[in-house]
Amino acid sequence: MATTAVLLTGIGLVVNVISTTGIGNTFSLMINGWSDGNLIIMLVLVAIASLVLGMGLPVTASYIVLGTFCACDIQSDCRAGIG
């Protein structure tokens, strides 16, 4: 139970820093710009980011942070039929 509490506290800190500094929006715009609207390239770039984040964060924290970063862009591209 204590391990889960520490993990969730760490995730909360990372998400707060990301949302406060605006890194999430910048990262999302970079991924969207580099992929030029191509969904496959966007997913590959997100997978690379997942590998990099996974080096410093636990797996669950990495997925939550990437979900915070990229879920809106991927969803909007899927709805628009781009890819």
ROROMI-938860 format. One record per atom (N, C-alpha, C): y, z, x; atom name. Coordinates in steps of 0.2 Angstrom, whole numbers, plus 5000, padded with zeros to 4 digits. Example, Ala and Ser with C-alpha at 12.3 -4.5 7.8 and 13.67 -1.06 7.14 Angstrom:
! ROROMI-938860
v,w,u,atome
4972,5039,5066,N
4978,5039,5062,CA
4984,5039,5066,C
4989,5035,5064,N
4995,5036,5068,CA
5000,5039,5064,C
//
This chain:
! ROROMI-938860
v,w,u,atome
4994,5000,5004,N
5000,5000,5000,CA
5006,5000,5004,C
5006,5004,5010,N
5012,5004,5014,CA
5013,4997,5018,C
5008,4994,5019,N
5008,4988,5023,CA
5012,4982,5018,C
5010,4983,5012,N
5013,4978,5007,CA
5020,4980,5006,C
5022,4986,5006,N
5029,4988,5005,CA
5033,4986,5011,C
5030,4986,5017,N
5034,4984,5023,CA
5035,4976,5023,C
5029,4973,5021,N
5030,4965,5021,CA
5035,4963,5016,C
5035,4966,5010,N
5040,4964,5005,CA
5047,4966,5007,C
5048,4972,5010,N
5055,4973,5013,CA
5057,4968,5018,C
5052,4966,5022,N
5054,4961,5027,CA
5056,4954,5024,C
5052,4952,5019,N
5054,4946,5015,CA
5060,4947,5012,C
5062,4953,5009,N
5068,4954,5006,CA
5074,4953,5010,C
5073,4956,5016,N
5079,4955,5021,CA
5080,4948,5023,C
5074,4944,5025,N
5075,4937,5027,CA
5078,4933,5021,C
5076,4934,5015,N
5079,4930,5010,CA
5086,4932,5009,C
5088,4938,5009,N
5095,4940,5009,CA
5099,4937,5014,C
5097,4937,5020,N
5101,4934,5026,CA
5101,4927,5025,C
5096,4923,5022,N
5096,4916,5021,CA
5102,4915,5016,C
5101,4918,5010,N
5106,4917,5005,CA
5113,4919,5006,C
5114,4924,5010,N
5121,4926,5012,CA
5124,4921,5017,C
5120,4919,5022,N
5123,4915,5027,CA
5124,4907,5025,C
5120,4905,5020,N
5120,4898,5017,CA
5115,4894,5021,C
5111,4897,5025,N
5106,4893,5029,CA
5101,4889,5025,C
5100,4892,5019,N
5095,4889,5014,CA
5098,4883,5012,C
5104,4882,5010,N
5107,4876,5007,CA
5108,4871,5013,C
5109,4873,5019,N
5110,4869,5024,CA
5103,4866,5026,C
5098,4870,5026,N
5091,4868,5028,CA
5089,4863,5023,C
5090,4864,5016,N
5088,4860,5011,CA
5092,4853,5011,C
5098,4853,5013,N
5102,4847,5014,CA
5099,4843,5020,C
5098,4846,5025,N
5095,4843,5031,CA
5088,4839,5029,C
5084,4843,5026,N
5077,4840,5024,CA
5078,4834,5020,C
5083,4835,5015,N
5084,4829,5010,CA
5087,4823,5014,C
5092,4825,5018,N
5095,4819,5022,CA
5090,4816,5027,C
5086,4819,5030,N
5081,4816,5035,CA
5076,4812,5032,C
5074,4815,5026,N
5069,4811,5022,CA
5072,4805,5018,C
5078,4805,5017,N
5081,4799,5014,CA
5078,4798,5007,C
5076,4804,5003,N
5074,4803,4997,CA
5066,4802,4996,C
5063,4801,5002,N
5056,4799,5002,CA
5052,4806,5001,C
5048,4807,4996,N
5045,4813,4995,CA
5039,4814,5000,C
5036,4809,5003,N
5031,4810,5008,CA
5034,4813,5014,C
5039,4810,5016,N
5042,4812,5022,CA
5045,4819,5021,C
5048,4821,5015,N
5050,4827,5014,CA
5045,4833,5014,C
5039,4831,5012,N
5033,4836,5012,CA
5031,4837,5019,C
5031,4832,5023,N
5029,4832,5030,CA
5034,4837,5034,C
5041,4836,5033,N
5046,4840,5036,CA
5045,4847,5034,C
5043,4848,5027,N
5042,4855,5025,CA
5036,4858,5028,C
5031,4854,5029,N
5025,4857,5032,CA
5026,4859,5040,C
5030,4855,5043,N
5032,4856,5050,CA
5036,4863,5050,C
5041,4863,5045,N
5045,4870,5045,CA
5040,4876,5043,C
5035,4875,5039,N
5030,4880,5038,CA
5027,4882,5044,C
5025,4877,5048,N
5022,4879,5055,CA
5026,4883,5059,C
5032,4881,5060,N
5037,4885,5064,CA
5039,4892,5061,C
5040,4892,5055,N
5041,4899,5052,CA
5035,4903,5052,C
5029,4900,5052,N
5023,4904,5052,CA
5021,4907,5059,C
5025,4905,5064,N
5024,4908,5071,CA
5028,4915,5071,C
5033,4916,5067,N
5036,4922,5067,CA
5035,4926,5061,C
5033,4924,5056,N
5032,4927,5050,CA
5025,4927,5047,C
5023,4932,5044,N
5016,4932,5041,CA
5016,4926,5036,C
5010,4924,5034,N
5009,4918,5030,CA
5013,4918,5023,C
5012,4924,5020,N
5015,4925,5013,CA
5022,4924,5014,C
5025,4928,5019,N
5032,4928,5020,CA
5035,4921,5021,C
5031,4917,5025,N
5033,4910,5027,CA
5033,4906,5020,C
5028,4906,5016,N
5028,4902,5010,CA
5034,4904,5005,C
5035,4911,5005,N
5041,4913,5000,CA
5047,4910,5003,C
5049,4911,5010,N
5055,4908,5012,CA
5055,4901,5011,C
5050,4897,5012,N
5050,4890,5011,CA
5051,4888,5004,C
5048,4892,5000,N
5049,4891,4993,CA
5057,4892,4991,C
5060,4897,4994,N
5067,4898,4993,CA
5071,4892,4996,C
5069,4889,5001,N
5072,4884,5004,CA
5072,4877,5000,C
5066,4875,4999,N
5064,4868,4998,CA
5062,4867,4991,C
5060,4872,4987,N
5057,4870,4980,CA
5062,4866,4976,C
5068,4868,4975,N
5073,4864,4971,CA
5073,4857,4973,C
5074,4855,4979,N
5074,4848,4981,CA
5068,4844,4980,C
5062,4847,4981,N
5056,4844,4980,CA
5055,4843,4973,C
5057,4848,4969,N
5056,4847,4961,CA
5061,4842,4959,C
5067,4841,4961,N
5072,4836,4958,CA
5070,4829,4961,C
5067,4829,4967,N
5064,4822,4969,CA
5058,4820,4965,C
5054,4824,4963,N
5048,4823,4959,CA
5050,4821,4952,C
5055,4824,4949,N
5057,4822,4942,CA
5061,4816,4942,C
5064,4814,4948,N
5068,4808,4948,CA
5063,4802,4949,C
5057,4803,4951,N
5053,4798,4952,CA
5053,4795,4959,C
5057,4798,4964,N
5058,4796,4971,CA
5051,4797,4975,C
5049,4793,4979,N
5044,4794,4983,CA
5039,4789,4984,C
//
